[in-house]
Amino acid sequence: MKVCVLGLGQVGLPTARYSMEKGLEVWGYDMSPASLENARKQGISKVTSVYNEIPPVDVYLICVSTSLKGSIPDLSAIFDVSKKISANTNPSSLISVESTVVPGTCREIYEKIFRKRIHLVHVPHRYWAEDPKEHGVNQKRVIGAINKESLSKGLGFYKKILGVPLHGVFPIEVAEMCKIAENASRYVQIAFAEELRMICEKLELDFLKVREACNTKWNIEIPEARDGIGGACLPKDTRYLASLTNSNRLLKSAMNLNEKYMEWISKRFKAGK
């Protein structure tokens, strides 16, 4: 079986490597020379920045990065690679979008770019670089599909060939919403911890002791409050969710709180605390 991984960054590269370990013929596509070189160093030789060099394959795994334009989701990379795939794919191919998107994206790609000619699933990644063994490619993930035929094909690839445990959902928009909602939920949790820390220090209480005491309750798990919420996923995905409707007061409050917390941390650092 031939697989093409589009996007060889933090998610795509381990996905390509994992697929090779399962005995698949893997092709990789990325516009970044550094990403291509890194892939070659990790044993993935069939990589290129020229899409026409890639032969037709059985499965396309879209792992390109998504971003923001201001506070609006920028999904242009998803549409760009989908157009490339549509030029030479065949109706039996499976297209899997692993990149983070907003609800409605996969259906638009399926209808407007692929003209309903292929099988399409959305299997959002949950990859965490700090613990790739427990939270890598092969962890429980959600799969959504554009139709029943696509779901069957997607389950066959991910479960039977890759051995990835899956939770199936329908329609595909549930999977799209799931990814940004779970990251936004984590963002809000951390923002609460940040505010609690500031309150504790204002009252001259030890935040760590308060947190430890709270977490003895069976349904409470207050996370750590470190140096602010950073990284590529949580801030972006929270803004993705907030962009969907005007019902986002909690999300906006959490984002504003995090900004104030980072200012507070900076002042403490400068004061030598």
Kinemage of the C-alpha trace (Angstrom):
@kinemage 1
@onewidth
@group {chain A} dominant
@subgroup {mainchain}
@vectorlist {calphas} color= white
{ca met a 1} P 0.000 0.000 0.000
{ca lys a 2} L 1.244 3.478 -0.906
{ca val a 3} L 0.684 6.451 1.396
{ca cys a 4} L 1.472 10.125 0.898
{ca val a 5} L 1.882 12.379 3.925
{ca leu a 6} L 1.416 16.036 3.056
{ca gly a 7} L 3.158 18.236 5.592
{ca leu a 8} L 6.238 16.859 7.348
{ca gly a 9} L 6.224 18.993 10.468
{ca gln a 10} L 5.592 18.090 14.094
{ca val a 11} L 2.598 15.902 13.219
{ca gly a 12} L 3.305 14.776 9.668
{ca leu a 13} L 6.840 13.524 10.231
{ca pro a 14} L 5.992 11.077 13.049
{ca thr a 15} L 2.935 10.005 11.046
{ca ala a 16} L 5.128 9.218 8.050
{ca arg a 17} L 7.654 7.413 10.223
{ca tyr a 18} L 4.944 5.372 11.950
{ca ser a 19} L 3.419 4.415 8.593
{ca met a 20} L 6.810 3.205 7.381
{ca glu a 21} L 7.200 1.095 10.513
{ca lys a 22} L 3.936 -0.595 9.540
{ca gly a 23} L 5.482 -1.661 6.256
{ca leu a 24} L 3.824 0.897 3.976
{ca glu a 25} L 5.493 2.655 1.054
{ca val a 26} L 5.529 6.262 2.202
{ca trp a 27} L 5.899 9.415 0.156
{ca gly a 28} L 6.266 12.814 1.791
{ca tyr a 29} L 5.467 16.303 0.542
{ca asp a 30} L 6.517 19.603 2.086
{ca met a 31} L 7.535 23.019 0.793
{ca ser a 32} L 10.175 23.496 3.484
{ca pro a 33} L 13.727 22.367 2.592
{ca ala a 34} L 14.479 21.988 6.295
{ca ser a 35} L 11.488 19.681 6.793
{ca leu a 36} L 12.511 17.578 3.807
{ca glu a 37} L 16.068 17.266 5.079
{ca asn a 38} L 14.864 16.319 8.551
{ca ala a 39} L 12.606 13.645 7.034
{ca arg a 40} L 15.510 12.184 5.062
{ca lys a 41} L 17.642 12.061 8.202
{ca gln a 42} L 14.890 10.005 9.843
{ca gly a 43} L 14.858 7.455 7.043
{ca ile a 44} L 12.056 8.770 4.829
{ca ser a 45} L 13.792 8.931 1.452
{ca lys a 46} L 10.823 9.510 -0.877
{ca val a 47} L 10.193 13.144 -0.051
{ca thr a 48} L 9.818 16.125 -2.350
{ca ser a 49} L 8.634 19.717 -2.671
{ca val a 50} L 7.510 19.071 -6.255
{ca tyr a 51} L 4.082 17.511 -6.012
{ca asn a 52} L 4.084 16.122 -9.570
{ca glu a 53} L 6.928 13.792 -8.581
{ca ile a 54} L 4.552 11.870 -6.310
{ca pro a 55} L 2.801 8.929 -8.022
{ca pro a 56} L -0.873 8.131 -7.374
{ca val a 57} L -1.201 6.497 -3.951
{ca asp a 58} L -3.883 4.649 -1.996
{ca val a 59} L -4.088 7.010 0.995
{ca tyr a 60} L -3.365 10.727 1.352
{ca leu a 61} L -2.762 11.994 4.899
{ca ile a 62} L -3.101 15.777 5.097
{ca cys a 63} L -0.981 17.013 8.013
{ca val a 64} L -0.208 20.581 6.936
{ca ser a 65} L -0.246 23.375 9.498
{ca thr a 66} L -3.236 25.652 9.871
{ca ser a 67} L -2.975 29.153 11.283
{ca leu a 68} L -4.731 32.452 11.916
{ca lys a 69} L -5.182 35.684 10.004
{ca gly a 70} L -5.729 38.005 12.889
{ca ser a 71} L -8.418 36.139 14.824
{ca ile a 72} L -9.847 34.351 11.752
{ca pro a 73} L -8.903 30.747 10.874
{ca asp a 74} L -6.515 30.484 7.930
{ca leu a 75} L -7.095 27.117 6.261
{ca ser a 76} L -5.524 27.990 2.920
{ca ala a 77} L -2.846 25.285 3.250
{ca ile a 78} L -5.572 22.617 3.505
{ca phe a 79} L -7.282 23.819 0.344
{ca asp a 80} L -3.986 24.175 -1.529
{ca val a 81} L -2.877 20.569 -0.962
{ca ser a 82} L -6.407 19.286 -1.592
{ca lys a 83} L -6.330 20.916 -5.040
{ca lys a 84} L -2.995 19.249 -5.735
{ca ile a 85} L -4.349 15.852 -4.695
{ca ser a 86} L -7.496 16.258 -6.791
{ca ala a 87} L -5.449 16.629 -9.975
{ca asn a 88} L -4.304 12.989 -10.110
{ca thr a 89} L -6.196 10.965 -7.528
{ca asn a 90} L -8.638 8.188 -8.372
{ca pro a 91} L -12.112 7.503 -6.928
{ca ser a 92} L -10.877 4.619 -4.784
{ca ser a 93} L -8.399 6.797 -2.870
{ca leu a 94} L -8.830 7.640 0.795
{ca ile a 95} L -8.181 11.235 1.842
{ca ser a 96} L -7.684 11.799 5.554
{ca val a 97} L -7.502 15.314 6.981
{ca glu a 98} L -5.484 15.164 10.201
{ca ser a 99} L -4.901 18.923 10.368
{ca thr a 100} L -7.047 21.053 12.672
{ca val a 101} L -9.990 22.705 10.901
{ca val a 102} L -13.314 24.326 11.755
{ca pro a 103} L -16.686 22.610 11.184
{ca gly a 104} L -17.710 22.589 7.537
{ca thr a 105} L -14.181 22.522 6.112
{ca cys a 106} L -14.057 18.847 5.147
{ca arg a 107} L -17.490 18.929 3.541
{ca glu a 108} L -16.520 21.980 1.488
{ca ile a 109} L -13.334 20.247 0.324
{ca tyr a 110} L -15.253 17.084 -0.531
{ca glu a 111} L -17.935 18.881 -2.535
{ca lys a 112} L -16.075 21.766 -4.182
{ca ile a 113} L -12.584 20.360 -4.751
{ca phe a 114} L -13.045 16.599 -5.026
{ca arg a 115} L -16.562 16.852 -6.497
{ca lys a 116} L -17.675 13.972 -4.248
{ca arg a 117} L -15.396 11.592 -6.176
{ca ile a 118} L -13.266 10.175 -3.359
{ca his a 119} L -13.504 8.803 0.189
{ca leu a 120} L -12.832 11.399 2.869
{ca val a 121} L -12.373 11.166 6.641
{ca his a 122} L -11.227 13.533 9.360
{ca val a 123} L -8.951 12.020 12.017
{ca pro a 124} L -7.657 15.013 13.993
{ca his a 125} L -4.271 14.432 15.538
{ca arg a 126} L -3.679 14.408 19.278
{ca tyr a 127} L 0.086 14.202 18.978
{ca trp a 128} L 2.063 15.561 21.931
{ca ala a 129} L 5.768 15.910 21.237
{ca glu a 130} L 6.703 15.794 24.928
{ca asp a 131} L 5.431 12.210 25.234
{ca pro a 132} L 5.289 10.569 21.793
{ca lys a 133} L 5.151 7.082 23.298
{ca glu a 134} L 1.902 7.539 25.227
{ca his a 135} L 0.486 10.435 23.209
{ca gly a 136} L 1.856 9.840 19.713
{ca val a 137} L 0.292 8.610 16.490
{ca asn a 138} L -0.990 5.400 18.058
{ca gln a 139} L -3.342 6.704 20.745
{ca lys a 140} L -7.124 6.741 20.892
{ca arg a 141} L -8.422 9.216 18.339
{ca val a 142} L -11.686 10.388 16.830
{ca ile a 143} L -12.671 9.589 13.248
{ca gly a 144} L -15.434 11.306 11.348
{ca ala a 145} L -16.410 10.562 7.759
{ca ile a 146} L -18.250 12.265 4.937
{ca asn a 147} L -20.352 9.105 4.348
{ca lys a 148} L -20.609 5.442 5.375
{ca glu a 149} L -18.340 4.223 2.580
{ca ser a 150} L -15.627 6.642 3.635
{ca leu a 151} L -15.983 5.603 7.274
{ca ser a 152} L -15.562 1.947 6.354
{ca lys a 153} L -12.455 2.705 4.315
{ca gly a 154} L -11.041 4.947 7.039
{ca leu a 155} L -11.587 2.353 9.761
{ca gly a 156} L -9.942 -0.261 7.579
{ca phe a 157} L -6.837 1.862 7.156
{ca tyr a 158} L -6.409 3.293 10.651
{ca lys a 159} L -7.565 0.317 12.730
{ca lys a 160} L -6.591 -2.704 10.649
{ca ile a 161} L -3.402 -1.436 9.012
{ca leu a 162} L -2.047 1.215 11.399
{ca gly a 163} L -3.538 -0.303 14.554
{ca val a 164} L -4.821 3.046 15.845
{ca pro a 165} L -7.731 2.819 18.335
{ca leu a 166} L -10.631 4.970 17.168
{ca his a 167} L -13.874 6.538 18.359
{ca gly a 168} L -16.187 6.918 15.369
{ca val a 169} L -18.580 9.890 15.040
{ca phe a 170} L -21.095 11.079 12.470
{ca pro a 171} L -21.461 13.528 10.811
{ca ile a 172} L -17.904 14.595 10.056
{ca glu a 173} L -18.507 18.029 11.601
{ca val a 174} L -18.559 16.363 15.053
{ca ala a 175} L -14.924 15.336 14.578
{ca glu a 176} L -14.010 18.819 13.359
{ca met a 177} L -15.631 20.449 16.388
{ca cys a 178} L -14.187 17.878 18.771
{ca lys a 179} L -10.564 18.846 18.132
{ca ile a 180} L -10.926 22.574 18.705
{ca ala a 181} L -13.319 22.059 21.629
{ca glu a 182} L -10.971 19.741 23.534
{ca asn a 183} L -8.056 22.155 23.151
{ca ala a 184} L -10.189 25.158 24.092
{ca ser a 185} L -11.388 23.280 27.170
{ca arg a 186} L -7.789 22.714 28.207
{ca tyr a 187} L -7.036 26.394 27.607
{ca val a 188} L -9.849 27.464 29.932
{ca gln a 189} L -8.672 25.019 32.608
{ca ile a 190} L -5.168 26.439 32.561
{ca ala a 191} L -6.465 30.011 32.564
{ca phe a 192} L -8.420 29.198 35.738
{ca ala a 193} L -5.235 27.858 37.343
{ca glu a 194} L -3.418 31.055 36.353
{ca glu a 195} L -6.080 33.229 37.957
{ca leu a 196} L -6.143 31.061 41.073
{ca arg a 197} L -2.378 31.443 41.402
{ca met a 198} L -2.628 35.232 41.205
{ca ile a 199} L -5.413 35.246 43.814
{ca cys a 200} L -3.426 32.985 46.137
{ca glu a 201} L -0.318 35.130 45.955
{ca lys a 202} L -2.378 38.267 46.550
{ca leu a 203} L -3.636 36.632 49.766
{ca glu a 204} L -0.124 35.333 50.592
{ca leu a 205} L -1.213 31.722 50.231
{ca asp a 206} L 0.890 28.953 48.683
{ca phe a 207} L -0.747 28.193 45.319
{ca leu a 208} L 0.918 24.775 45.065
{ca lys a 209} L -0.528 23.713 48.419
{ca val a 210} L -3.985 25.013 47.485
{ca arg a 211} L -3.834 23.198 44.144
{ca glu a 212} L -2.705 19.960 45.772
{ca ala a 213} L -5.524 20.180 48.309
{ca cys a 214} L -8.149 20.849 45.635
{ca asn a 215} L -6.954 17.929 43.531
{ca thr a 216} L -7.667 15.444 46.318
{ca lys a 217} L -11.356 15.718 45.346
{ca trp a 218} L -12.400 12.989 42.917
{ca asn a 219} L -13.773 15.320 40.205
{ca ile a 220} L -11.233 18.131 40.443
{ca glu a 221} L -7.984 18.365 38.480
{ca ile a 222} L -6.532 21.863 38.479
{ca pro a 223} L -3.529 21.971 36.111
{ca glu a 224} L -0.219 23.693 36.708
{ca ala a 225} L 0.142 27.437 36.191
{ca arg a 226} L 3.466 27.973 34.465
{ca asp a 227} L 4.597 30.842 32.228
{ca gly a 228} L 1.411 31.384 30.244
{ca ile a 229} L -0.404 29.366 27.606
{ca gly a 230} L 1.816 29.043 24.554
{ca gly a 231} L 2.561 26.478 21.900
{ca ala a 232} L 1.100 25.996 18.454
{ca cys a 233} L -2.255 24.386 19.275
{ca leu a 234} L -4.094 25.637 22.367
{ca pro a 235} L -4.088 29.394 21.618
{ca lys a 236} L -4.910 28.842 17.935
{ca asp a 237} L -7.643 26.261 18.457
{ca thr a 238} L -9.294 28.361 21.164
{ca arg a 239} L -9.497 31.230 18.699
{ca tyr a 240} L -10.884 28.849 16.076
{ca leu a 241} L -13.734 27.932 18.423
{ca ala a 242} L -14.309 31.547 19.461
{ca ser a 243} L -14.569 32.602 15.803
{ca leu a 244} L -17.589 30.406 15.102
{ca thr a 245} L -20.275 32.379 16.954
{ca asn a 246} L -20.755 35.331 19.281
{ca ser a 247} L -21.365 32.928 22.184
{ca asn a 248} L -17.760 33.035 23.337
{ca arg a 249} L -17.676 35.105 26.527
{ca leu a 250} L -15.859 32.463 28.547
{ca leu a 251} L -13.271 31.906 25.810
{ca lys a 252} L -12.582 35.616 25.426
{ca ser a 253} L -12.306 35.995 29.194
{ca ala a 254} L -9.814 33.117 29.327
{ca met a 255} L -7.723 34.645 26.545
{ca asn a 256} L -7.727 38.050 28.256
{ca leu a 257} L -6.863 36.416 31.572
{ca asn a 258} L -3.890 34.616 30.033
{ca glu a 259} L -2.552 37.896 28.646
{ca lys a 260} L -2.804 39.518 32.099
{ca tyr a 261} L -1.178 36.497 33.700
{ca met a 262} L 1.776 36.652 31.321
{ca glu a 263} L 2.214 40.345 32.139
{ca trp a 264} L 2.087 39.419 35.831
{ca ile a 265} L 4.717 36.704 35.339
{ca ser a 266} L 6.950 39.128 33.453
{ca lys a 267} L 6.748 41.715 36.244
{ca arg a 268} L 7.574 39.054 38.828
{ca phe a 269} L 10.578 37.919 36.787
{ca lys a 270} L 11.888 41.469 36.509
{ca ala a 271} L 11.412 41.913 40.253
{ca gly a 272} L 13.396 38.742 40.891
{ca lys a 273} L 10.521 36.827 42.467
